[in-house]
Amino acid sequence: MSVKLRKVGNSNTLTVPNNIKPIAHEFDVFQGRDGMIVFVPKHKNPFHDESFIQSHDFTQSEEFGGKLIGNEILKD
């Protein structure tokens, strides 16, 4: 199956065939060095969502206990 690039106003348009059911309404689009065009569903970044940040604990504890060795603590 192939589609053709169409000119619509000042934009170029690629149609999505009926047998492809998009899972999103908004996409990020990229073009690779080889000319490949990639559409990626746009998702919210949870780390930029203030309510997500406030509802989760992001503190981290050491996996192994005991005395620190090496450069685990860097001085400013």
PDB file with SEQRES, HELIX, SHEET and CRYST1 records, atoms N, CA, C and O in Angstrom:
SEQRES   1 A   76  MET SER VAL LYS LEU ARG LYS VAL GLY ASN SER ASN THR          
SEQRES   2 A   76  LEU THR VAL PRO ASN ASN ILE LYS PRO ILE ALA HIS GLU          
SEQRES   3 A   76  PHE ASP VAL PHE GLN GLY ARG ASP GLY MET ILE VAL PHE          
SEQRES   4 A   76  VAL PRO LYS HIS LYS ASN PRO PHE HIS ASP GLU SER PHE          
SEQRES   5 A   76  ILE GLN SER HIS ASP PHE THR GLN SER GLU GLU PHE GLY          
SEQRES   6 A   76  GLY LYS LEU ILE GLY ASN GLU ILE LEU LYS ASP                  
HELIX    1 AA1 PRO A   46  HIS A   48  5                                   3    
HELIX    2 AA2 GLU A   50  GLN A   54  1                                   5    
SHEET    1 AA1 2 ARG A   6  VAL A   8  0                                        
SHEET    2 AA1 2 SER A  11  THR A  13 -1                                        
SHEET    1 AA2 2 PHE A  27  GLN A  31  0                                        
SHEET    2 AA2 2 ILE A  37  PRO A  41 -1                                        
CRYST1    1.000    1.000    1.000  90.00  90.00  90.00 P 1           1          
ATOM      1  N   MET A   1       0.849  -1.163   0.000  1.00  0.00           N  
ATOM      2  CA  MET A   1       0.000   0.000   0.000  1.00  0.00           C  
ATOM      3  C   MET A   1       0.902   1.236   0.000  1.00  0.00           C  
ATOM      4  O   MET A   1       1.931   1.263   0.676  1.00  0.00           O  
ATOM      5  N   SER A   2       0.518   2.228  -0.743  1.00  0.00           N  
ATOM      6  CA  SER A   2       1.295   3.462  -0.765  1.00  0.00           C  
ATOM      7  C   SER A   2       0.345   4.652  -0.815  1.00  0.00           C  
ATOM      8  O   SER A   2      -0.803   4.523  -1.241  1.00  0.00           O  
ATOM      9  N   VAL A   3       0.822   5.793  -0.383  1.00  0.00           N  
ATOM     10  CA  VAL A   3       0.057   7.038  -0.438  1.00  0.00           C  
ATOM     11  C   VAL A   3       0.913   8.082  -1.144  1.00  0.00           C  
ATOM     12  O   VAL A   3       2.137   7.970  -1.199  1.00  0.00           O  
ATOM     13  N   LYS A   4       0.250   9.090  -1.678  1.00  0.00           N  
ATOM     14  CA  LYS A   4       0.968  10.154  -2.356  1.00  0.00           C  
ATOM     15  C   LYS A   4       0.908  11.431  -1.527  1.00  0.00           C  
ATOM     16  O   LYS A   4      -0.082  11.716  -0.855  1.00  0.00           O  
ATOM     17  N   LEU A   5       1.985  12.178  -1.597  1.00  0.00           N  
ATOM     18  CA  LEU A   5       2.050  13.479  -0.947  1.00  0.00           C  
ATOM     19  C   LEU A   5       1.176  14.441  -1.733  1.00  0.00           C  
ATOM     20  O   LEU A   5       1.275  14.521  -2.958  1.00  0.00           O  
ATOM     21  N   ARG A   6       0.318  15.174  -1.025  1.00  0.00           N  
ATOM     22  CA  ARG A   6      -0.583  16.126  -1.681  1.00  0.00           C  
ATOM     23  C   ARG A   6      -0.360  17.514  -1.106  1.00  0.00           C  
ATOM     24  O   ARG A   6      -0.047  17.667   0.075  1.00  0.00           O  
ATOM     25  N   LYS A   7      -0.521  18.509  -1.939  1.00  0.00           N  
ATOM     26  CA  LYS A   7      -0.390  19.896  -1.525  1.00  0.00           C  
ATOM     27  C   LYS A   7      -1.780  20.400  -1.146  1.00  0.00           C  
ATOM     28  O   LYS A   7      -2.697  20.368  -1.966  1.00  0.00           O  
ATOM     29  N   VAL A   8      -1.939  20.871   0.106  1.00  0.00           N  
ATOM     30  CA  VAL A   8      -3.202  21.428   0.588  1.00  0.00           C  
ATOM     31  C   VAL A   8      -2.877  22.792   1.187  1.00  0.00           C  
ATOM     32  O   VAL A   8      -2.313  22.875   2.278  1.00  0.00           O  
ATOM     33  N   GLY A   9      -3.225  23.846   0.486  1.00  0.00           N  
ATOM     34  CA  GLY A   9      -2.865  25.188   0.934  1.00  0.00           C  
ATOM     35  C   GLY A   9      -1.357  25.333   0.929  1.00  0.00           C  
ATOM     36  O   GLY A   9      -0.708  25.098  -0.090  1.00  0.00           O  
ATOM     37  N   ASN A  10      -0.793  25.722   2.075  1.00  0.00           N  
ATOM     38  CA  ASN A  10       0.658  25.858   2.213  1.00  0.00           C  
ATOM     39  C   ASN A  10       1.310  24.622   2.819  1.00  0.00           C  
ATOM     40  O   ASN A  10       2.501  24.641   3.129  1.00  0.00           O  
ATOM     41  N   SER A  11       0.547  23.551   2.991  1.00  0.00           N  
ATOM     42  CA  SER A  11       1.061  22.347   3.644  1.00  0.00           C  
ATOM     43  C   SER A  11       1.127  21.172   2.680  1.00  0.00           C  
ATOM     44  O   SER A  11       0.413  21.130   1.678  1.00  0.00           O  
ATOM     45  N   ASN A  12       1.988  20.229   2.997  1.00  0.00           N  
ATOM     46  CA  ASN A  12       2.026  18.936   2.323  1.00  0.00           C  
ATOM     47  C   ASN A  12       1.275  17.945   3.191  1.00  0.00           C  
ATOM     48  O   ASN A  12       1.438  17.954   4.411  1.00  0.00           O  
ATOM     49  N   THR A  13       0.454  17.088   2.595  1.00  0.00           N  
ATOM     50  CA  THR A  13      -0.391  16.176   3.355  1.00  0.00           C  
ATOM     51  C   THR A  13      -0.169  14.740   2.910  1.00  0.00           C  
ATOM     52  O   THR A  13      -0.082  14.452   1.717  1.00  0.00           O  
ATOM     53  N   LEU A  14      -0.078  13.839   3.887  1.00  0.00           N  
ATOM     54  CA  LEU A  14      -0.079  12.395   3.641  1.00  0.00           C  
ATOM     55  C   LEU A  14      -1.373  11.852   4.216  1.00  0.00           C  
ATOM     56  O   LEU A  14      -1.674  12.091   5.386  1.00  0.00           O  
ATOM     57  N   THR A  15      -2.144  11.130   3.421  1.00  0.00           N  
ATOM     58  CA  THR A  15      -3.397  10.570   3.915  1.00  0.00           C  
ATOM     59  C   THR A  15      -3.120   9.265   4.663  1.00  0.00           C  
ATOM     60  O   THR A  15      -2.145   8.569   4.382  1.00  0.00           O  
ATOM     61  N   VAL A  16      -3.981   8.952   5.605  1.00  0.00           N  
ATOM     62  CA  VAL A  16      -3.875   7.702   6.358  1.00  0.00           C  
ATOM     63  C   VAL A  16      -4.939   6.755   5.811  1.00  0.00           C  
ATOM     64  O   VAL A  16      -6.126   7.076   5.865  1.00  0.00           O  
ATOM     65  N   PRO A  17      -4.547   5.606   5.290  1.00  0.00           N  
ATOM     66  CA  PRO A  17      -5.527   4.654   4.744  1.00  0.00           C  
ATOM     67  C   PRO A  17      -6.529   4.201   5.808  1.00  0.00           C  
ATOM     68  O   PRO A  17      -6.219   4.179   6.999  1.00  0.00           O  
ATOM     69  N   ASN A  18      -7.745   3.836   5.356  1.00  0.00           N  
ATOM     70  CA  ASN A  18      -8.826   3.441   6.274  1.00  0.00           C  
ATOM     71  C   ASN A  18      -8.487   2.222   7.116  1.00  0.00           C  
ATOM     72  O   ASN A  18      -9.010   2.083   8.221  1.00  0.00           O  
ATOM     73  N   ASN A  19      -7.623   1.331   6.624  1.00  0.00           N  
ATOM     74  CA  ASN A  19      -7.322   0.122   7.389  1.00  0.00           C  
ATOM     75  C   ASN A  19      -6.343   0.389   8.534  1.00  0.00           C  
ATOM     76  O   ASN A  19      -6.094  -0.499   9.349  1.00  0.00           O  
ATOM     77  N   ILE A  20      -5.791   1.592   8.606  1.00  0.00           N  
ATOM     78  CA  ILE A  20      -4.921   1.974   9.732  1.00  0.00           C  
ATOM     79  C   ILE A  20      -5.759   2.784  10.706  1.00  0.00           C  
ATOM     80  O   ILE A  20      -6.294   3.834  10.349  1.00  0.00           O  
ATOM     81  N   LYS A  21      -5.873   2.300  11.929  1.00  0.00           N  
ATOM     82  CA  LYS A  21      -6.672   2.962  12.958  1.00  0.00           C  
ATOM     83  C   LYS A  21      -5.733   3.685  13.917  1.00  0.00           C  
ATOM     84  O   LYS A  21      -5.101   3.041  14.754  1.00  0.00           O  
ATOM     85  N   PRO A  22      -5.626   5.022  13.812  1.00  0.00           N  
ATOM     86  CA  PRO A  22      -4.727   5.774  14.693  1.00  0.00           C  
ATOM     87  C   PRO A  22      -5.139   5.634  16.156  1.00  0.00           C  
ATOM     88  O   PRO A  22      -6.326   5.574  16.473  1.00  0.00           O  
ATOM     89  N   ILE A  23      -4.146   5.582  17.041  1.00  0.00           N  
ATOM     90  CA  ILE A  23      -4.425   5.470  18.476  1.00  0.00           C  
ATOM     91  C   ILE A  23      -4.375   6.829  19.158  1.00  0.00           C  
ATOM     92  O   ILE A  23      -4.586   6.924  20.367  1.00  0.00           O  
ATOM     93  N   ALA A  24      -4.093   7.889  18.387  1.00  0.00           N  
ATOM     94  CA  ALA A  24      -4.011   9.240  18.940  1.00  0.00           C  
ATOM     95  C   ALA A  24      -4.543  10.223  17.909  1.00  0.00           C  
ATOM     96  O   ALA A  24      -4.722   9.884  16.739  1.00  0.00           O  
ATOM     97  N   HIS A  25      -4.793  11.450  18.365  1.00  0.00           N  
ATOM     98  CA  HIS A  25      -5.261  12.497  17.462  1.00  0.00           C  
ATOM     99  C   HIS A  25      -4.170  13.504  17.146  1.00  0.00           C  
ATOM    100  O   HIS A  25      -4.325  14.337  16.252  1.00  0.00           O  
ATOM    101  N   GLU A  26      -3.066  13.428  17.880  1.00  0.00           N  
ATOM    102  CA  GLU A  26      -1.967  14.368  17.683  1.00  0.00           C  
ATOM    103  C   GLU A  26      -0.654  13.597  17.650  1.00  0.00           C  
ATOM    104  O   GLU A  26      -0.446  12.681  18.445  1.00  0.00           O  
ATOM    105  N   PHE A  27       0.223  13.967  16.735  1.00  0.00           N  
ATOM    106  CA  PHE A  27       1.468  13.238  16.528  1.00  0.00           C  
ATOM    107  C   PHE A  27       2.643  14.202  16.424  1.00  0.00           C  
ATOM    108  O   PHE A  27       2.497  15.326  15.944  1.00  0.00           O  
ATOM    109  N   ASP A  28       3.813  13.749  16.881  1.00  0.00           N  
ATOM    110  CA  ASP A  28       5.075  14.418  16.584  1.00  0.00           C  
ATOM    111  C   ASP A  28       5.579  13.792  15.302  1.00  0.00           C  
ATOM    112  O   ASP A  28       5.417  12.589  15.095  1.00  0.00           O  
ATOM    113  N   VAL A  29       6.189  14.592  14.434  1.00  0.00           N  
ATOM    114  CA  VAL A  29       6.666  14.067  13.159  1.00  0.00           C  
ATOM    115  C   VAL A  29       8.144  14.380  12.998  1.00  0.00           C  
ATOM    116  O   VAL A  29       8.604  15.474  13.325  1.00  0.00           O  
ATOM    117  N   PHE A  30       8.877  13.400  12.487  1.00  0.00           N  
ATOM    118  CA  PHE A  30      10.317  13.514  12.295  1.00  0.00           C  
ATOM    119  C   PHE A  30      10.667  13.004  10.907  1.00  0.00           C  
ATOM    120  O   PHE A  30       9.964  12.167  10.342  1.00  0.00           O  
ATOM    121  N   GLN A  31      11.757  13.517  10.369  1.00  0.00           N  
ATOM    122  CA  GLN A  31      12.259  13.000   9.106  1.00  0.00           C  
ATOM    123  C   GLN A  31      13.683  12.533   9.305  1.00  0.00           C  
ATOM    124  O   GLN A  31      14.533  13.286   9.779  1.00  0.00           O  
ATOM    125  N   GLY A  32      13.946  11.275   8.937  1.00  0.00           N  
ATOM    126  CA  GLY A  32      15.281  10.700   9.075  1.00  0.00           C  
ATOM    127  C   GLY A  32      16.196  11.138   7.951  1.00  0.00           C  
ATOM    128  O   GLY A  32      15.760  11.732   6.965  1.00  0.00           O  
ATOM    129  N   ARG A  33      17.478  10.832   8.118  1.00  0.00           N  
ATOM    130  CA  ARG A  33      18.476  11.191   7.106  1.00  0.00           C  
ATOM    131  C   ARG A  33      18.192  10.556   5.759  1.00  0.00           C  
ATOM    132  O   ARG A  33      18.519  11.119   4.714  1.00  0.00           O  
ATOM    133  N   ASP A  34      17.576   9.371   5.789  1.00  0.00           N  
ATOM    134  CA  ASP A  34      17.280   8.666   4.540  1.00  0.00           C  
ATOM    135  C   ASP A  34      15.950   9.099   3.926  1.00  0.00           C  
ATOM    136  O   ASP A  34      15.505   8.508   2.942  1.00  0.00           O  
ATOM    137  N   GLY A  35      15.308  10.125   4.494  1.00  0.00           N  
ATOM    138  CA  GLY A  35      14.043  10.633   3.969  1.00  0.00           C  
ATOM    139  C   GLY A  35      12.811  10.008   4.580  1.00  0.00           C  
ATOM    140  O   GLY A  35      11.692  10.414   4.268  1.00  0.00           O  
ATOM    141  N   MET A  36      13.001   9.004   5.467  1.00  0.00           N  
ATOM    142  CA  MET A  36      11.870   8.343   6.103  1.00  0.00           C  
ATOM    143  C   MET A  36      11.109   9.354   6.971  1.00  0.00           C  
ATOM    144  O   MET A  36      11.723  10.112   7.722  1.00  0.00           O  
ATOM    145  N   ILE A  37       9.786   9.365   6.869  1.00  0.00           N  
ATOM    146  CA  ILE A  37       8.937  10.237   7.682  1.00  0.00           C  
ATOM    147  C   ILE A  37       8.293   9.376   8.752  1.00  0.00           C  
ATOM    148  O   ILE A  37       7.665   8.365   8.439  1.00  0.00           O  
ATOM    149  N   VAL A  38       8.440   9.767  10.017  1.00  0.00           N  
ATOM    150  CA  VAL A  38       7.946   8.974  11.145  1.00  0.00           C  
ATOM    151  C   VAL A  38       6.961   9.807  11.955  1.00  0.00           C  
ATOM    152  O   VAL A  38       7.282  10.919  12.373  1.00  0.00           O  
ATOM    153  N   PHE A  39       5.764   9.274  12.176  1.00  0.00           N  
ATOM    154  CA  PHE A  39       4.758   9.912  13.011  1.00  0.00           C  
ATOM    155  C   PHE A  39       4.681   9.147  14.333  1.00  0.00           C  
ATOM    156  O   PHE A  39       4.468   7.935  14.341  1.00  0.00           O  
ATOM    157  N   VAL A  40       4.855   9.852  15.440  1.00  0.00           N  
ATOM    158  CA  VAL A  40       4.853   9.239  16.770  1.00  0.00           C  
ATOM    159  C   VAL A  40       3.711   9.857  17.579  1.00  0.00           C  
ATOM    160  O   VAL A  40       3.631  11.082  17.675  1.00  0.00           O  
ATOM    161  N   PRO A  41       2.820   9.039  18.166  1.00  0.00           N  
ATOM    162  CA  PRO A  41       1.732   9.600  18.970  1.00  0.00           C  
ATOM    163  C   PRO A  41       2.283  10.504  20.066  1.00  0.00           C  
ATOM    164  O   PRO A  41       3.245  10.155  20.751  1.00  0.00           O  
ATOM    165  N   LYS A  42       1.665  11.665  20.223  1.00  0.00           N  
ATOM    166  CA  LYS A  42       2.117  12.631  21.221  1.00  0.00           C  
ATOM    167  C   LYS A  42       1.563  12.222  22.588  1.00  0.00           C  
ATOM    168  O   LYS A  42       0.367  11.970  22.734  1.00  0.00           O  
ATOM    169  N   HIS A  43       2.444  12.159  23.580  1.00  0.00           N  
ATOM    170  CA  HIS A  43       2.064  11.809  24.944  1.00  0.00           C  
ATOM    171  C   HIS A  43       2.502  12.917  25.885  1.00  0.00           C  
ATOM    172  O   HIS A  43       3.502  13.593  25.643  1.00  0.00           O  
ATOM    173  N   LYS A  44       1.748  13.098  26.956  1.00  0.00           N  
ATOM    174  CA  LYS A  44       2.151  14.058  27.971  1.00  0.00           C  
ATOM    175  C   LYS A  44       3.347  13.498  28.732  1.00  0.00           C  
ATOM    176  O   LYS A  44       3.394  12.307  29.042  1.00  0.00           O  
ATOM    177  N   ASN A  45       4.311  14.361  29.028  1.00  0.00           N  
ATOM    178  CA  ASN A  45       5.452  13.966  29.847  1.00  0.00           C  
ATOM    179  C   ASN A  45       5.028  14.065  31.308  1.00  0.00           C  
ATOM    180  O   ASN A  45       4.775  15.169  31.790  1.00  0.00           O  
ATOM    181  N   PRO A  46       4.941  12.941  32.033  1.00  0.00           N  
ATOM    182  CA  PRO A  46       4.464  12.997  33.424  1.00  0.00           C  
ATOM    183  C   PRO A  46       5.390  13.799  34.334  1.00  0.00           C  
ATOM    184  O   PRO A  46       4.954  14.289  35.376  1.00  0.00           O  
ATOM    185  N   PHE A  47       6.661  13.941  33.957  1.00  0.00           N  
ATOM    186  CA  PHE A  47       7.599  14.671  34.798  1.00  0.00           C  
ATOM    187  C   PHE A  47       7.455  16.180  34.642  1.00  0.00           C  
ATOM    188  O   PHE A  47       8.121  16.935  35.351  1.00  0.00           O  
ATOM    189  N   HIS A  48       6.601  16.633  33.732  1.00  0.00           N  
ATOM    190  CA  HIS A  48       6.277  18.047  33.610  1.00  0.00           C  
ATOM    191  C   HIS A  48       4.896  18.349  34.174  1.00  0.00           C  
ATOM    192  O   HIS A  48       4.458  19.499  34.156  1.00  0.00           O  
ATOM    193  N   ASP A  49       4.209  17.332  34.673  1.00  0.00           N  
ATOM    194  CA  ASP A  49       2.862  17.471  35.230  1.00  0.00           C  
ATOM    195  C   ASP A  49       2.973  17.662  36.742  1.00  0.00           C  
ATOM    196  O   ASP A  49       3.368  16.750  37.468  1.00  0.00           O  
ATOM    197  N   GLU A  50       2.619  18.857  37.203  1.00  0.00           N  
ATOM    198  CA  GLU A  50       2.783  19.206  38.612  1.00  0.00           C  
ATOM    199  C   GLU A  50       2.007  18.271  39.536  1.00  0.00           C  
ATOM    200  O   GLU A  50       2.516  17.911  40.598  1.00  0.00           O  
ATOM    201  N   SER A  51       0.786  17.864  39.166  1.00  0.00           N  
ATOM    202  CA  SER A  51       0.014  16.968  40.031  1.00  0.00           C  
ATOM    203  C   SER A  51       0.663  15.587  40.115  1.00  0.00           C  
ATOM    204  O   SER A  51       0.620  14.959  41.173  1.00  0.00           O  
ATOM    205  N   PHE A  52       1.263  15.098  39.027  1.00  0.00           N  
ATOM    206  CA  PHE A  52       1.975  13.822  39.047  1.00  0.00           C  
ATOM    207  C   PHE A  52       3.187  13.902  39.972  1.00  0.00           C  
ATOM    208  O   PHE A  52       3.432  12.995  40.768  1.00  0.00           O  
ATOM    209  N   ILE A  53       3.937  14.988  39.862  1.00  0.00           N  
ATOM    210  CA  ILE A  53       5.143  15.162  40.683  1.00  0.00           C  
ATOM    211  C   ILE A  53       4.790  15.186  42.160  1.00  0.00           C  
ATOM    212  O   ILE A  53       5.472  14.561  42.973  1.00  0.00           O  
ATOM    213  N   GLN A  54       3.723  15.907  42.516  1.00  0.00           N  
ATOM    214  CA  GLN A  54       3.338  16.017  43.926  1.00  0.00           C  
ATOM    215  C   GLN A  54       2.770  14.716  44.482  1.00  0.00           C  
ATOM    216  O   GLN A  54       2.809  14.496  45.692  1.00  0.00           O  
ATOM    217  N   SER A  55       2.246  13.857  43.622  1.00  0.00           N  
ATOM    218  CA  SER A  55       1.623  12.623  44.106  1.00  0.00           C  
ATOM    219  C   SER A  55       2.589  11.430  44.138  1.00  0.00           C  
ATOM    220  O   SER A  55       2.177  10.324  44.489  1.00  0.00           O  
ATOM    221  N   HIS A  56       3.865  11.630  43.780  1.00  0.00           N  
ATOM    222  CA  HIS A  56       4.831  10.537  43.772  1.00  0.00           C  
ATOM    223  C   HIS A  56       6.076  10.905  44.576  1.00  0.00           C  
ATOM    224  O   HIS A  56       6.483  12.066  44.626  1.00  0.00           O  
ATOM    225  N   ASP A  57       6.661   9.903  45.197  1.00  0.00           N  
ATOM    226  CA  ASP A  57       7.881  10.087  45.983  1.00  0.00           C  
ATOM    227  C   ASP A  57       9.070   9.667  45.121  1.00  0.00           C  
ATOM    228  O   ASP A  57       9.211   8.494  44.776  1.00  0.00           O  
ATOM    229  N   PHE A  58       9.924  10.633  44.777  1.00  0.00           N  
ATOM    230  CA  PHE A  58      11.062  10.350  43.910  1.00  0.00           C  
ATOM    231  C   PHE A  58      12.380  10.212  44.672  1.00  0.00           C  
ATOM    232  O   PHE A  58      13.447  10.217  44.059  1.00  0.00           O  
ATOM    233  N   THR A  59      12.319  10.091  45.992  1.00  0.00           N  
ATOM    234  CA  THR A  59      13.554   9.916  46.739  1.00  0.00           C  
ATOM    235  C   THR A  59      14.105   8.525  46.468  1.00  0.00           C  
ATOM    236  O   THR A  59      13.355   7.588  46.193  1.00  0.00           O  
ATOM    237  N   GLN A  60      15.390   8.406  46.547  1.00  0.00           N  
ATOM    238  CA  GLN A  60      16.046   7.139  46.232  1.00  0.00           C  
ATOM    239  C   GLN A  60      16.963   6.760  47.385  1.00  0.00           C  
ATOM    240  O   GLN A  60      17.706   7.597  47.898  1.00  0.00           O  
ATOM    241  N   SER A  61      16.908   5.502  47.788  1.00  0.00           N  
ATOM    242  CA  SER A  61      17.801   5.033  48.845  1.00  0.00           C  
ATOM    243  C   SER A  61      18.881   4.166  48.205  1.00  0.00           C  
ATOM    244  O   SER A  61      18.710   3.641  47.104  1.00  0.00           O  
ATOM    245  N   GLU A  62      19.988   4.028  48.914  1.00  0.00           N  
ATOM    246  CA  GLU A  62      21.096   3.218  48.400  1.00  0.00           C  
ATOM    247  C   GLU A  62      20.690   1.747  48.356  1.00  0.00           C  
ATOM    248  O   GLU A  62      20.021   1.260  49.267  1.00  0.00           O  
ATOM    249  N   GLU A  63      21.079   1.059  47.330  1.00  0.00           N  
ATOM    250  CA  GLU A  63      20.765  -0.357  47.181  1.00  0.00           C  
ATOM    251  C   GLU A  63      21.514  -1.191  48.213  1.00  0.00           C  
ATOM    252  O   GLU A  63      20.965  -2.137  48.778  1.00  0.00           O  
ATOM    253  N   PHE A  64      22.779  -0.829  48.455  1.00  0.00           N  
ATOM    254  CA  PHE A  64      23.598  -1.563  49.420  1.00  0.00           C  
ATOM    255  C   PHE A  64      23.912  -0.653  50.593  1.00  0.00           C  
ATOM    256  O   PHE A  64      24.292   0.502  50.403  1.00  0.00           O  
ATOM    257  N   GLY A  65      23.757  -1.160  51.787  1.00  0.00           N  
ATOM    258  CA  GLY A  65      24.075  -0.374  52.975  1.00  0.00           C  
ATOM    259  C   GLY A  65      25.567  -0.382  53.251  1.00  0.00           C  
ATOM    260  O   GLY A  65      26.340  -1.008  52.526  1.00  0.00           O  
ATOM    261  N   GLY A  66      25.957   0.302  54.282  1.00  0.00           N  
ATOM    262  CA  GLY A  66      27.362   0.298  54.664  1.00  0.00           C  
ATOM    263  C   GLY A  66      28.059   1.593  54.312  1.00  0.00           C  
ATOM    264  O   GLY A  66      27.443   2.547  53.837  1.00  0.00           O  
ATOM    265  N   LYS A  67      29.358   1.603  54.556  1.00  0.00           N  
ATOM    266  CA  LYS A  67      30.175   2.778  54.343  1.00  0.00           C  
ATOM    267  C   LYS A  67      30.374   3.050  52.841  1.00  0.00           C  
ATOM    268  O   LYS A  67      30.583   2.131  52.049  1.00  0.00           O  
ATOM    269  N   LEU A  68      30.304   4.337  52.477  1.00  0.00           N  
ATOM    270  CA  LEU A  68      30.523   4.726  51.091  1.00  0.00           C  
ATOM    271  C   LEU A  68      32.004   4.697  50.776  1.00  0.00           C  
ATOM    272  O   LEU A  68      32.827   5.075  51.611  1.00  0.00           O  
ATOM    273  N   ILE A  69      32.345   4.260  49.598  1.00  0.00           N  
ATOM    274  CA  ILE A  69      33.732   4.277  49.142  1.00  0.00           C  
ATOM    275  C   ILE A  69      33.809   4.960  47.792  1.00  0.00           C  
ATOM    276  O   ILE A  69      32.806   5.019  47.081  1.00  0.00           O  
ATOM    277  N   GLY A  70      34.936   5.466  47.425  1.00  0.00           N  
ATOM    278  CA  GLY A  70      35.075   6.102  46.128  1.00  0.00           C  
ATOM    279  C   GLY A  70      34.511   7.511  46.096  1.00  0.00           C  
ATOM    280  O   GLY A  70      34.650   8.258  47.064  1.00  0.00           O  
ATOM    281  N   ASN A  71      33.872   7.882  44.985  1.00  0.00           N  
ATOM    282  CA  ASN A  71      33.387   9.242  44.779  1.00  0.00           C  
ATOM    283  C   ASN A  71      31.861   9.326  44.834  1.00  0.00           C  
ATOM    284  O   ASN A  71      31.266  10.056  44.042  1.00  0.00           O  
ATOM    285  N   GLU A  72      31.231   8.616  45.723  1.00  0.00           N  
ATOM    286  CA  GLU A  72      29.780   8.658  45.796  1.00  0.00           C  
ATOM    287  C   GLU A  72      29.284  10.039  46.192  1.00  0.00           C  
ATOM    288  O   GLU A  72      28.235  10.473  45.717  1.00  0.00           O  
ATOM    289  N   ILE A  73      30.008  10.731  47.045  1.00  0.00           N  
ATOM    290  CA  ILE A  73      29.628  12.072  47.470  1.00  0.00           C  
ATOM    291  C   ILE A  73      30.600  13.042  46.842  1.00  0.00           C  
ATOM    292  O   ILE A  73      31.785  13.053  47.176  1.00  0.00           O  
ATOM    293  N   LEU A  74      30.098  13.861  45.929  1.00  0.00           N  
ATOM    294  CA  LEU A  74      30.955  14.838  45.273  1.00  0.00           C  
ATOM    295  C   LEU A  74      30.773  16.189  45.951  1.00  0.00           C  
ATOM    296  O   LEU A  74      29.646  16.593  46.238  1.00  0.00           O  
ATOM    297  N   LYS A  75      31.864  16.883  46.207  1.00  0.00           N  
ATOM    298  CA  LYS A  75      31.798  18.190  46.841  1.00  0.00           C  
ATOM    299  C   LYS A  75      31.616  19.250  45.767  1.00  0.00           C  
ATOM    300  O   LYS A  75      32.160  19.139  44.668  1.00  0.00           O  
ATOM    301  N   ASP A  76      30.839  20.287  46.099  1.00  0.00           N  
ATOM    302  CA  ASP A  76      30.612  21.391  45.160  1.00  0.00           C  
ATOM    303  C   ASP A  76      31.828  22.288  45.044  1.00  0.00           C  
ATOM    304  O   ASP A  76      31.805  23.265  44.295  1.00  0.00           O  
TER     305      ASP A  76                                                      
END                                                                             
